[in-house]
């Protein structure tokens, strides 16, 4: 990369924080990035690109209503660019996470914000790859894949 500082690399996970209600320190930001990268690596798609937006509940509610016709906030939404699972690294799509909702869920489940944000971005990444949880079997598979990624990173409940 001409003109780039030594050691610079193209960012494969682009993160945009569009909320200021929940403080996200550098450890949470790095954990989200590593969670996405590890998930992609374990799925054989290392090098794929993902856009991650961290928003407030108001924006998440608007997105959920606009794109899913569900009139409430949610924790995570995924917007894949392709309908079928890619066979090689590519631009996968966008993940949107509600930081206030993640903070609330972390409290309800009794674990850290870092763990909840990491879980949600892995969940969103799996949706970008075509996984779903509409049946008990699909849900069980997603749960297993999510926990495998978090365990590989040493992120416990």
C-alpha positions as a printed Julia matrix, in Angstrom:
157×3 Matrix{Float64}:
   0.0     0.0    0.0
   1.75    3.06  -1.26
   1.87    5.9    1.25
   0.52    3.75   4.1
   2.35    3.64   7.4
   4.63    0.63   7.96
   2.64   -2.42   9.06
  -0.69   -1.0    7.91
  -3.17   -3.41   6.36
  -6.52   -3.05   4.74
  -9.26   -3.26   7.35
 -11.43   -6.32   6.79
 -13.82   -5.34   9.57
 -14.89   -1.72   9.34
 -16.52   -0.49  12.56
 -18.62    2.66  12.82
 -20.0     3.74  16.2
 -23.15    5.83  15.75
 -24.25    6.05  19.38
 -22.89    7.63  22.55
 -25.18    6.08  25.16
 -22.92    3.09  25.95
 -19.17    3.53  26.35
 -17.21    0.98  24.33
 -13.57    0.79  25.36
 -10.76   -0.46  23.17
 -11.0    -4.0   24.57
 -14.65   -4.29  23.49
 -13.87   -2.82  20.07
 -10.97   -5.22  19.54
 -13.0    -8.21  20.8
 -15.75   -7.48  18.27
 -13.23   -7.29  15.45
 -11.49  -10.51  16.52
 -14.83  -12.27  16.96
 -15.83  -11.52  13.37
 -12.4   -12.43  11.99
 -12.3   -15.7   13.96
 -15.8   -16.65  12.86
 -14.88  -16.04   9.21
 -11.63  -17.97   9.58
 -13.4   -20.96  11.14
 -15.93  -20.88   8.28
 -13.16  -20.91   5.66
 -13.75  -17.31   4.62
 -10.82  -15.46   6.18
 -10.16  -12.28   4.26
 -13.84  -11.47   3.75
 -14.97   -7.92   4.48
 -17.7    -6.94   6.93
 -19.12   -3.57   7.93
 -20.2    -3.28  11.58
 -22.32   -0.39  12.87
 -22.97    0.16  16.56
 -26.19    2.12  17.06
 -28.69    3.21  19.72
 -32.13    1.71  20.24
 -33.89    4.48  18.3
 -31.9     3.78  15.14
 -32.19    0.01  15.6
 -35.96    0.33  16.0
 -36.14    2.33  12.76
 -34.04   -0.26  10.89
 -36.05   -3.16  12.27
 -39.3    -1.49  11.22
 -38.0    -0.5    7.76
 -36.37   -3.8    6.8
 -38.28   -6.43   8.8
 -41.58   -4.67   9.46
 -41.12   -5.3   13.19
 -42.1    -2.26  15.29
 -39.57   -2.58  18.14
 -35.87   -2.54  18.72
 -33.72   -5.65  18.54
 -30.16   -6.58  19.45
 -28.59   -7.39  16.06
 -29.5    -7.18  12.38
 -27.56   -8.55   9.42
 -27.74   -7.41   5.82
 -25.96   -9.89   3.53
 -25.0    -8.7    0.06
 -25.55  -12.14  -1.45
 -28.39  -14.58  -0.9
 -26.19  -17.68  -1.1
 -23.24  -18.57   1.07
 -20.04  -17.38  -0.61
 -17.45  -19.96  -1.6
 -14.47  -17.61  -1.31
 -13.59  -14.42   0.58
 -15.64  -11.42  -0.51
 -17.54   -8.38   0.73
 -20.2   -10.08   2.88
 -22.44   -7.26   4.07
 -23.4    -5.25   7.11
 -24.03   -6.08  10.76
 -25.82   -3.6   13.02
 -25.75   -3.97  16.83
 -27.71   -1.97  19.4
 -25.26   -1.11  22.18
 -28.0    -0.24  24.72
 -29.75   -3.55  24.04
 -26.46   -5.43  24.36
 -25.78   -3.73  27.7
 -29.26   -4.67  28.93
 -28.87   -8.3   27.83
 -25.41   -8.57  29.4
 -26.99   -7.57  32.71
 -29.88   -9.99  32.28
 -27.56  -12.9   31.42
 -24.99  -12.01  34.08
 -21.97  -11.56  31.86
 -19.83   -8.71  30.54
 -20.64   -6.22  27.81
 -17.54   -7.52  25.98
 -19.02  -11.03  25.95
 -22.45   -9.87  24.79
 -21.1    -7.63  22.01
 -18.81  -10.44  20.85
 -21.69  -12.92  20.86
 -23.91  -10.56  18.87
 -21.32   -9.87  16.17
 -20.64  -13.61  15.76
 -24.41  -14.18  15.54
 -24.65  -11.45  12.9
 -21.67  -12.84  10.98
 -23.25  -16.29  10.85
 -26.42  -14.73   9.42
 -24.27  -13.05   6.73
 -23.0   -16.54   5.88
 -26.51  -17.93   5.46
 -27.05  -19.55   8.85
 -30.44  -19.15  10.51
 -32.3   -20.34  13.61
 -35.83  -20.89  12.37
 -35.9   -24.58  13.35
 -34.62  -26.25  16.52
 -31.87  -27.94  14.49
 -30.73  -24.66  12.91
 -30.82  -22.94  16.3
 -28.72  -25.71  17.86
 -26.15  -25.46  15.04
 -25.9   -21.67  15.36
 -25.53  -21.91  19.13
 -22.72  -24.44  18.74
 -20.89  -22.34  16.15
 -21.24  -19.18  18.25
 -19.93  -20.84  21.39
 -17.04  -22.43  19.44
 -15.87  -19.01  18.22
 -16.18  -17.41  21.65
 -14.39  -20.35  23.31
 -11.56  -20.09  20.77
 -11.12  -16.47  21.85
 -11.36  -17.28  25.55
 -14.58  -15.29  25.95
 -16.63  -17.08  28.59
 -20.11  -16.46  29.97
